């Protein structure tokens, strides 16, 4: 981090899912961005702790379904940019 705080455009408080997304897209838009998180990443206090999550796009509310589809596209965009696999698709039977 630069010692000149005046050079920071955006400060994000909290490195959870939303904070990380905000910091990523702010930096991708060319803003000088800093992220503050009180705990080490991978801590047991985080609600996103662990290696697996269920990501779904099937919602009864059409707006939620559209948001999930947009979010999935953004996850893929980040994967393409970083070269890392973030989501692995598996089948699901209802």
N, C-alpha and C positions, 0 to 999 in steps of 0.2 A: 504494500500500500504506500502511496506517495505520502511524504511528510507534509505536503502542502494541501491542507484540507479544502482550500478554496478551489482546487482542481477537480473535486468530486462533484459530479452533476446530480447523482441519485444515491441515496443511502437506503438500503433495505434492512429492516429490523426483523430478524427471524429467518432461519434457514430451513423451514419446513417446505412442504410441497409448493405452496403458493409463493413463499418468499424466494425460493430457488428459481421458480418460473419467472417471477418479476425481475430478478437480478439477471437472469439469462437473456430475456428479451430486451431489457434496458441496455445491456452491454452489446447485444447484437445490433441494436439500433444506433450504436456509436456513442452512447453516453458513458462517461467515466463513472463506474459503478462500484460501490463497496457493499458487502454483505456482512451483517453482524449476527452472530449466533452465540447464545450463552453456553451451549453444551457442545461436546465433541460430536462429530457426525457418527452415526451408528450407536447412539446411546439408548439405554433401555427406557428412557422417558418419552421418546418420540412415538407418536401414534403410527408412524410409518415404519417402525422397527421390524426387521425380518427381511427375508429374501423373496417372499411371494405375496402377491396381491391379486385380487380378482378385478379385472377391468372389463366393464360391460358397456355396451351401447344400446341395449334393449331396455327401454323405459316406456311406461304407459303415457307419460307426459312427453309430447312431441318436442318441446323446447329442451328438455333434459337430454333426449336422444340426439338432437342436433349439437348440443354442447359437447356431449361425449364423442361424437364423430369428429368435431373440430379439434378436440383435445387429442384424440388418437392421431390425427394428421400432424399435430405439433410434436407429439412424441416421436413420430417417424422423421420429422424434420430435424430434430435434435440428434437422432441416431445417425442420419445421413451426414450431419455436420461433424459429429465427433468420431464416427466410425465404430461406435460401441452399440451393442445390442442391449436395449433397455427393456423391451417387452418381448416375451416369447408367447406366441399364440398356441393355445390348446383347445381342444373341443370341449363342449359342455352340453350335457343332456338335461333337459327339463322334463 
